[in-house]
Amino acid sequence: MSRKKTPRSKGASAPAASAPPAANGSRPARPIGPPPPARPSLGGGDFYNVAFKIMLVGDSGVGKTCLLVRFKDGAFLAGTFISTVGIDFRNKVLDVDGVKVKLQTPGCACRCRSGTQLARSGSAVSPTPTTATPMAWLTEIHEYAQHNVALMLLGNKVDSAQERVVKREDGEKLAKEYGLPFMETSAKTGLNVDLAFTAIANHPPPHRELKQRSMKAPSEPHFRLHDYVKREGQGTSCCRP
Ligand SMILES: Nc1nc2c(ncn2[C@@H]2O[C@H](COP(=O)(O)OP(=O)(O)OP(=O)(O)O)[C@@H](O)[C@H]2O)c(=O)[nH]1
């Protein structure tokens, strides 16, 4: 089967700016500006079905940036303590039950108590209490975050006895008081770092989220972050230094 060729005239005048692109490929001149960005290639690709925003909040120096870097790159920023002003490049796509879930950190690892960032951020928040002030953060989160936010309490730097400020029992007690799952982590050794993030990626289970969006299906039973952490944490010394 042969295709009929459209006759082209070399000297044809350019179409008017408002005209649709011509079938022969000649288009109105593009507005001046950078070309569209190339599709990023992040190993398995940057395609995703659902996206969740994650914020790590906590006092300066507790290890928020290091946790993000450990999760994203599997590396530890030893001793490089430069207080974060902004960090906006930590996206990672996980496969959860065949669904591509993109975890995004919006703007910064937050230590500002304004709350505006929490209000804007949307999805999931993980405070990191190695200091004695997690309650102030929790109050702030409850005040400003969306009601369907997934919260988790992390105690970081468990690899170092000198750096520890909160005893594990106290962390567990506080988490219980606020009804939060609790985990001790180490950005240095990687202990529980992946687990903490994948637990968030599973909340709510992404396939349910997709189903609800596309079919407006009735809600399935409430996803229990506690149970997920308990189940998946077994054998990975969750909550153990
Ligand atoms: N031993 C140990 N040190 C850690 C760990 N996580 C972070 N650090 C160190 O703690 C310091 C502060 O870490 P950051 O990740 O920059 O802390 P931050 O919470 O992002 O600090 P701000 O940007 O000021 O909010 C750095 O020197 C890190 O190397 C950890 O799990 N174990």
PDBQT file of the ligand as one rigid body, heavy atoms in Angstrom, charges set to zero:
ROOT
HETATM    1  N1  LIG A 301      26.482   9.137  63.871  1.00  0.00    +0.000 N 
HETATM    2  C1  LIG A 301      25.535   9.620  63.056  1.00  0.00    +0.000 A 
HETATM    3  N2  LIG A 301      25.629  10.875  62.593  1.00  0.00    +0.000 NA
HETATM    4  C2  LIG A 301      24.658  11.334  61.783  1.00  0.00    +0.000 A 
HETATM    5  C3  LIG A 301      23.544  10.531  61.417  1.00  0.00    +0.000 A 
HETATM    6  N3  LIG A 301      22.741  11.265  60.632  1.00  0.00    +0.000 NA
HETATM    7  C4  LIG A 301      23.326  12.444  60.486  1.00  0.00    +0.000 A 
HETATM    8  N4  LIG A 301      24.489  12.498  61.174  1.00  0.00    +0.000 N 
HETATM    9  C5  LIG A 301      25.394  13.644  61.254  1.00  0.00    +0.000 C 
HETATM   10  O1  LIG A 301      24.696  14.709  61.875  1.00  0.00    +0.000 OA
HETATM   11  C6  LIG A 301      25.059  15.944  61.266  1.00  0.00    +0.000 C 
HETATM   12  C7  LIG A 301      23.808  16.695  60.816  1.00  0.00    +0.000 C 
HETATM   13  O2  LIG A 301      23.158  15.933  59.821  1.00  0.00    +0.000 OA
HETATM   14  P1  LIG A 301      22.155  16.636  58.782  1.00  0.00    +0.000 P 
HETATM   15  O3  LIG A 301      21.533  15.571  57.988  1.00  0.00    +0.000 OA
HETATM   16  O4  LIG A 301      22.856  17.720  58.043  1.00  0.00    +0.000 OA
HETATM   17  O5  LIG A 301      21.094  17.289  59.780  1.00  0.00    +0.000 OA
HETATM   18  P2  LIG A 301      19.756  18.121  59.430  1.00  0.00    +0.000 P 
HETATM   19  O6  LIG A 301      18.708  17.641  60.345  1.00  0.00    +0.000 OA
HETATM   20  O7  LIG A 301      19.452  18.010  57.966  1.00  0.00    +0.000 OA
HETATM   21  O8  LIG A 301      20.184  19.582  59.797  1.00  0.00    +0.000 OA
HETATM   22  P3  LIG A 301      19.574  20.961  59.222  1.00  0.00    +0.000 P 
HETATM   23  O9  LIG A 301      19.874  21.014  57.760  1.00  0.00    +0.000 OA
HETATM   24  O10 LIG A 301      20.273  22.055  59.973  1.00  0.00    +0.000 OA
HETATM   25  O11 LIG A 301      18.111  20.971  59.498  1.00  0.00    +0.000 OA
HETATM   26  C8  LIG A 301      26.052  15.603  60.145  1.00  0.00    +0.000 C 
HETATM   27  O12 LIG A 301      27.360  15.807  60.625  1.00  0.00    +0.000 OA
HETATM   28  C9  LIG A 301      25.825  14.153  59.878  1.00  0.00    +0.000 C 
HETATM   29  O13 LIG A 301      26.986  13.493  59.380  1.00  0.00    +0.000 OA
HETATM   30  C10 LIG A 301      23.462   9.193  61.934  1.00  0.00    +0.000 A 
HETATM   31  O14 LIG A 301      22.543   8.411  61.691  1.00  0.00    +0.000 OA
HETATM   32  N5  LIG A 301      24.489   8.793  62.751  1.00  0.00    +0.000 N 
ENDROOT
TORSDOF 0
